[in-house]
């Protein structure tokens, strides 16, 4: 299926690994000019090599997205952006006994403000050119409260509200904004969450992992490329009438409508 993305410029934040890297690869396969953003130049270089080995091109920009001025500057260097896929930033899972004001602030900086800074940097240019697509890969933790994910869950919930607000504000100027909420996905963040659960419960990591997987009706965690496939569709003209949507990708865990 031709997703009509050839020649379009796509920026993917958090592109050096996990879901972000999978999104960058999927967009490049569709013929988009992809610019990957992450804080760590070494991780970006590794991501570049990974895609080069597959015959794909990834341009990279190292920037700390918690810095709004630096974010705007890097977007100005890139030029006109047609697609923004936000995957950067993850709030650490923290047992309630370890949660304090500093941890709560850090969660918002890591997840909410990284996405919002990138969005602010591109959205007005999109409106001036008459269109664009933003896909925010957020997380189901913003809908289901988890005692180990209070700070990150609050950031995710705020992102969902902001995303739908932007979608409504800019729909008449051709800009679409949508959200994907993955559940458990096979990335390094799963291990981080399990380690927090071990500290909170004292139970073995393997036991906790098996318990979490057992709760998923599909019987397994998602793969990053499965999330990327949905993100690329939402970014494409084939999803031209989809905006303000929040799509759950948790393997059937959520049973509420």
Secondary structure, 3 states (H helix, E strand, C coil): CCCCCCCCEEEEECCCCHHHHHHHHHHHHCCCEEEEEECCHHHHHHHHHHHHCCCCCCEEEECCCCCHHHHHHHHHHHCCCCEEEECCCCCCCCCHHHCCHHHHHHHHHHHHHHHHHHHHHHHHHHHHHCCEEEEEECCHHHCCCCHHHHHHHHHHHHHHHHHHHHHHHHHHHCEEEEEEEECCECCHHHHHHHHHHHHHHCCCHHHHHHHHHHCCCCCCCECHHHHHHHHHHHHCHHHCCCCCCEEEECCCCCCCC
